[in-house]
Amino acid sequence: MSFLENIRRVEPYVPGEQPRDSGVIKLNTNENPYPPSPAAAKALGAFSADSLRLYPDPAASSLVDAIAQRYGLAPGEVFVGVGSDDVLALLFLTFFNSGKPVLFPDITYSFYDVWAELFRIPYEQIPLDESFGIIPEDYFRENGGIVFPNPNAPTGKLLPLESVRRIVEGSPDSIVIIDEAYIDFGGESALPLIHEYDNVIVVQTFSKSRSAAGLRLGYAMSNASLIRYLNDVKYSFNSYTMNRLTIEAGAALIRDEEYFQSTIRRIIRTRQETTASLRDLGFIVPESAANFVFASHPSASGEELFTYLKSKKIYVRWWNKPRIRNYLRITIGTDEEMGILLEALKEYLRRSL
Ligand code: PMP
């Protein structure tokens, strides 16, 4: 017997590429094309490097308080982590232990099945309908928990709050996690449900609508009892997840509501224009409520479009998976970036059709 037989072997999640070449138009990881609020630069400018000598506050209280205040919650109802990926992974570890399958859509954030495999949690992937919609009734079955993004990724499709509520009501005996990474771009948050039901957890992030993917800051909001269980697991794993810089910059960012709202408005406007232009070129584009669109062309293969765009230094995301291999997920960039993308697509279609 060799130690090789005792290794936890996993098929890791593959993040979108982060090219070193600065000439790339990067529309592949749903980052925000606009910089974060100047409040972040101010906070970092005032940061004392001497303070790095000391461990950070393990509870990140000043940051938790600022987030709680923004959402009208008690600090005990907020949990922060190293991006929402960290928060979601800890949620899987804390709450999905029944041995029954956890449910999530077949087309969704491709980290869910990776965490389930990593933690040996059984799971079932529930098919979306033909137009990529989540059907609440399909989740009315025995389960060890439910998780889905709203809006869903990579489709961008929004599930109305009433349908989210039906999913929650259908599984009162398991935890329902709503991953709202993209909710600020036009969706109605399920946050009020955390006070109506005892089994709901809402997860959000600073990576998209707050333009701070590089900060690595995500948060969960739920009733104080569930947040306590989550903290118990966190403190059993790593006490100091939040570094001093993130605590300072994050608290400053969440207080700048005006900048946040203005950035969102710009992205939504560009998304609407991009959707219309792509449809004019013959693309099928489901209505998106996120900072990306999911687009397919009836007479061009997804892989070819992806490769062509890459050769033009325009990076988008493409998955070689059933049902979606003809689609590209395109992050909404600046108007200028979207103009260059549309010109490239026009050129491709003119030459190949
Ligand atoms: N959930 C969804 C649906 C996502 O698309 C992403 C971004 N990859 C995340 C969570 C994680 O984002 P972050 O860790 O940057 O908060």
Residues whose N, C-alpha, C, O or C-beta is under 5 A from the ligand:
A	BS01	PMP	V82 G83 S84 D85 Y109 P149 A153 D179 A181 T205 S207 L217 G218
